[in-house]
Structure formats: C-alpha cells, structure tokens
Amino acid sequence: MFAFAVVTFPLVLLGLLLAMERVERPLNAADTGKGLEGFLDSARPDEVATFVQQGLPAALERYRRRLRRTPPGKHRAA
C-alpha cells in the first residue's frame, strides 16, 4: 500500500501542476493590458522597436526586465 502511494503521489502532483498551468496561462495573457499604459508612458526607443517588431508581450517582458534591474525610485521617464 505504501509503495502504491509513493508511486502515485508524484504523478498526481504533476497532474495538478499541469492543470494549474492551464488555468494560469489565460490570466497572464489578460495581465498584458494592465502594463500597456505604463509601458506607453515610459518605454525607451528600443522597447518601442521591440513592440513594433515582435508585439506587445515581448515588449512588455523587455520593459519589465528593465524595471526589475533599476533600483526603486530611480525610474526615469523617456
């Protein structure tokens, strides 16, 4: 009985993680609209070029990476 639980627990956990990913994916896609306003207010030229060439999700990812690297309170408007 214990061996059965040891084998099935990782499989059940993996199934739950995959199901959670399917639920989370549309929620992350809906989040891109929230960041658009801030992106348009303070995007740099290279981030705007990414937006034009690759679309909004790629541009927002690049923008958010820059914000994570910048210390708090040191954001500058472009």
N, C-alpha and C positions, 0 to 999 in steps of 0.2 A: 504493500500500500504506500509506504514511504517513497519507494523508488518511482512509483507512478506519479506522485506529487512532484518529485524532483524533476522529472522529465517534462511534465505538462506545465509547470509554473512558468518557465521561460517562454514557452510557446504562447501561453495566454497573455503574458506581459507584452510580447512582441505584437500580438494582435491588437491589444489595446493601444499601443503606441502608434501603430499604423492607422487605426481608426481616429485617434486624436489628430494626427497629421492631416487627414482628410477634412476634419472639422475646422482646423486652424487655417488651412490654405485660403479659403474664401474670406476669412476675417482679415488676413494680412493684405489681401488684394483690396479690400474695402478701405484699409488704412491709408492707401496711397493718396486718396483725395484730401485727407486732412493735412498732409505735408505739402501739398501743392501751393497753398497760399504763402507759407513761409519760404518755400523754395523760390517762388517768383519774386518775393521781396528782397532776397539776399543771395541769389545764386551768382556765382562767378562766371565769366565768359566760357571757360572750359566745361563747366557744368551745363550751361545752356547748350553748348555744342553737343554734348552727350544726349541731352533731351531731344534735340532735333534729329540726331543720327540714330539713336538706339531706343528712344521712347522714354516715357515718364518713370517706369520702375527702375531702370538703370541709372537715370539721372538722380532720382531721389536717393538711391543707395550711395552714389558717389557723394552727394551733398551731406548725407548723414554721417558717412565716414569722416568727412572733413570736420563736421561739428563735434564728433567724438574726440578727434585729435586736438581741437582747440580748447584751451583751458576755459572754465566757466567765467563769464564776464568779459571775455576777450574777443567776442564775435564782432566782426566789422561788416558794415553794410557795403555792398559792392555798387 
